[in-house]
Amino acid sequence: MKLNFALALLILFVSCKGNSQKKEMSTTEISKEKKEFPVQKSNSEWKKELSDAEYYVLREAATENPFTSDLLKNKEEGTYVCAACATPLFKSYTKFDSGTGWPSFYEEIKGNVAYDVDYKIGYKRTEEHCATCGGHLGHVFEDGPDPTGLRHCINGVALDFVPAG
């Protein structure tokens, strides 16, 4: 039983990889360590403002469990914003069901997302950050739908949703 559970977790964990990392990303990569973000706060300030889950994902680059986000099945019109600083990141019309267990989008709001490369799980992935506060959002892969062919695989806990209107 434990082996089956561990195997299922491993499969879910790597499901965000797909075949997309075999080629170079065409987006500009920005190193989080070298970039000064407009919103700068200490760890203690972030801990006061964010929930434990938000802090763990946004500030420590963790990944929430798949299929746990309330935003996963959200179909309302509006904008997904950074949970740390409210920067608009994704429009609802770019959201699609990727089947991975995390909210997925085919296009970011230009200029509001920064990119870096990480090798944390043994292979190259393009990591996404909020361009305003540097908060970790998730990863982007080149196996998404038209028109961009991208899949921004985003931790729901890193996002807040602002309905249109």
C-alpha positions in Angstrom: 0.0 0.0 0.0 2.8 2.4 0.9 4.6 1.6 -2.3 1.5 2.2 -4.4 1.0 5.6 -2.6 4.6 6.6 -3.1 4.5 5.6 -6.8 1.3 7.6 -7.3 2.8 10.7 -5.6 5.9 10.4 -7.8 3.8 10.2 -11.0 1.8 13.2 -10.0 5.0 15.1 -9.0 6.6 14.6 -12.4 3.4 15.0 -14.4 4.2 18.7 -14.7 7.3 17.9 -16.7 5.8 16.4 -19.9 7.9 16.4 -23.0 8.3 20.1 -22.9 11.8 20.4 -21.4 13.6 18.7 -24.4 14.0 22.1 -26.1 15.0 25.5 -25.0 12.3 28.0 -23.9 11.9 31.0 -26.1 11.0 33.3 -23.2 13.6 35.5 -21.6 15.1 34.0 -18.5 15.6 36.3 -15.5 17.6 35.1 -12.6 15.8 35.5 -9.3 19.1 35.8 -7.4 20.5 38.6 -9.6 17.2 40.5 -10.0 16.0 43.2 -7.6 12.2 43.1 -7.5 10.2 46.3 -7.0 8.6 44.9 -3.8 11.3 43.9 -1.3 10.4 42.6 2.2 12.1 40.6 4.9 11.2 37.0 5.6 9.5 38.0 8.8 7.4 40.6 7.0 6.3 38.0 4.4 5.5 35.6 7.2 3.2 38.1 8.8 1.4 38.9 5.6 1.1 35.4 4.0 -0.6 32.2 5.2 1.8 29.3 6.0 1.0 27.6 2.6 1.4 30.9 0.7 4.8 31.6 2.3 6.0 28.0 1.7 5.2 28.2 -2.0 5.8 31.9 -2.8 8.9 32.5 -0.7 10.5 29.0 -0.4 9.6 27.8 -4.0 7.6 24.8 -2.8 4.9 23.0 -4.7 1.3 22.6 -3.4 -0.3 19.2 -3.6 -2.0 18.6 -6.9 -5.8 18.8 -7.2 -6.0 20.8 -3.9 -6.5 24.4 -5.2 -9.9 25.9 -5.1 -8.9 27.8 -8.3 -8.4 24.6 -10.3 -12.0 24.4 -11.4 -12.8 28.1 -11.4 -14.4 29.1 -14.6 -15.4 32.7 -13.8 -14.2 35.6 -15.9 -11.5 37.8 -14.3 -7.9 38.0 -13.5 -5.5 35.8 -11.5 -3.2 38.0 -9.4 -0.2 37.3 -7.2 -1.3 36.3 -3.7 1.7 38.2 -2.2 1.4 41.6 -4.0 -1.7 41.5 -6.1 0.1 42.0 -9.4 -2.1 40.8 -12.3 -0.5 37.6 -13.8 -3.1 35.7 -15.9 -6.4 36.5 -17.6 -9.1 33.9 -17.1 -9.6 33.4 -20.8 -6.1 31.9 -21.0 -6.8 29.2 -18.4 -7.3 25.6 -19.5 -7.6 22.2 -18.0 -4.2 20.5 -18.4 -5.1 17.5 -16.3 -2.0 18.0 -14.1 -3.8 19.1 -10.9 -2.6 22.7 -11.0 -4.2 25.8 -12.5 -2.8 26.1 -16.0 -2.6 29.0 -18.5 -1.4 29.3 -22.0 -0.3 32.9 -21.7 0.9 35.3 -19.0 0.2 39.0 -18.7 3.3 40.3 -20.5 5.8 42.0 -18.2 4.3 40.7 -15.0 6.0 37.3 -14.9 9.8 36.7 -14.6 11.6 33.5 -15.5 14.6 31.6 -14.1 15.9 28.0 -14.6 16.0 25.4 -11.8 17.3 21.9 -11.6 15.8 21.1 -8.2 14.4 17.7 -9.2 17.3 16.7 -11.5 16.3 18.2 -14.8 16.0 21.7 -16.3 12.7 23.5 -15.7 11.7 27.1 -16.4 10.6 28.5 -13.1 8.1 31.4 -13.0 8.1 34.3 -10.5 6.0 37.3 -10.0 7.9 40.2 -11.6 6.9 42.6 -8.9 7.7 40.7 -5.7 9.7 37.7 -6.9 7.3 35.2 -5.5 7.5 31.6 -6.9 4.5 30.8 -9.0 5.3 27.5 -10.7 6.9 26.4 -14.0 6.2 26.9 -17.7 6.5 24.1 -20.2 6.2 24.0 -24.0 3.5 21.4 -24.2 0.4 23.7 -24.0 -2.4 24.5 -26.4 -2.5 27.0 -29.2 -2.0 29.8 -29.7 1.2 29.9 -27.7 2.0 26.2 -27.1 2.9 27.0 -23.5 1.6 25.6 -20.3 2.1 27.8 -17.3 1.7 25.2 -14.5 0.9 27.4 -11.4 0.4 26.7 -7.7 -3.1 27.9 -6.9 -2.0 29.0 -3.4 0.3 31.6 -5.2 -2.8 33.2 -6.8 -5.8 35.1 -5.8 -8.7 35.6 -8.2 -10.3 38.9 -9.0 -13.7 38.5 -10.8 -14.4 40.8 -13.8 -16.7 43.7 -13.4 
